[in-house]
């Protein structure tokens, strides 16, 4: 439920996020693509920030990213 800023450049399939003094640990879950209705970033938001189209965001995700699909219905 908290957003943190990315810092530095995106490198291949890695990003750096500044979490400050937040109590986070290795292995904690993060949401990179989620439900915009609850404040999570979605493909459209990423596309706006990258000046591209949302389908390019989705098709650009590599196979090294672990995916977990959650059906909220």
C-alpha positions in Angstrom: 0.0 0.0 0.0 3.0 2.3 -0.1 4.8 3.6 -3.2 8.5 4.2 -3.3 10.5 6.0 -5.9 12.7 4.2 -8.4 16.3 5.7 -8.4 18.9 5.5 -11.1 18.4 4.0 -14.5 16.5 0.9 -15.4 19.2 -1.6 -16.4 18.0 -4.5 -18.6 15.5 -6.2 -16.3 16.6 -4.6 -13.0 15.5 -1.5 -11.1 16.5 0.1 -7.8 13.9 1.4 -5.4 14.6 3.7 -2.5 12.7 2.4 0.5 14.4 4.8 2.9 14.0 3.5 6.5 11.0 1.3 5.7 11.1 -2.1 7.4 11.5 -4.2 4.3 13.3 -7.5 4.0 14.7 -9.6 1.2 11.9 -11.7 -0.2 9.1 -9.2 0.7 6.3 -9.1 -1.9 6.1 -6.1 -4.2 3.5 -5.1 -6.9 4.9 -3.9 -10.2 1.7 -4.3 -12.1 -1.6 -4.3 -10.3 -5.0 -2.9 -9.9 -5.1 0.9 -10.5 -8.5 1.1 -8.7 -6.7 0.4 -5.4 -3.7 2.6 -6.1 -1.4 0.0 -7.6 0.6 0.8 -10.8 -0.9 -0.7 -14.0 0.4 -1.1 -17.5 -1.2 2.2 -18.6 0.6 4.1 -15.8 4.0 2.5 -16.7 3.3 3.3 -20.4 2.6 7.0 -19.6 5.8 7.2 -17.6 7.8 5.6 -20.4 6.1 7.5 -23.2 4.9 4.3 -24.9 1.9 2.0 -25.2 0.6 -0.3 -22.4 0.9 -3.4 -24.6 4.6 -2.6 -25.1 5.1 -2.7 -21.4 3.4 -6.1 -21.1 5.1 -7.7 -24.0 8.5 -6.3 -22.9 8.5 -8.3 -19.7 11.1 -11.0 -19.8 10.9 -14.6 -18.6 13.2 -14.0 -15.6 10.3 -12.2 -13.8 8.3 -14.5 -11.5 4.6 -14.0 -12.2 1.7 -14.7 -9.9 -1.7 -14.0 -11.4 -4.5 -13.3 -8.9 -8.1 -13.4 -9.9 -9.8 -10.8 -7.7 -13.3 -11.7 -8.9 
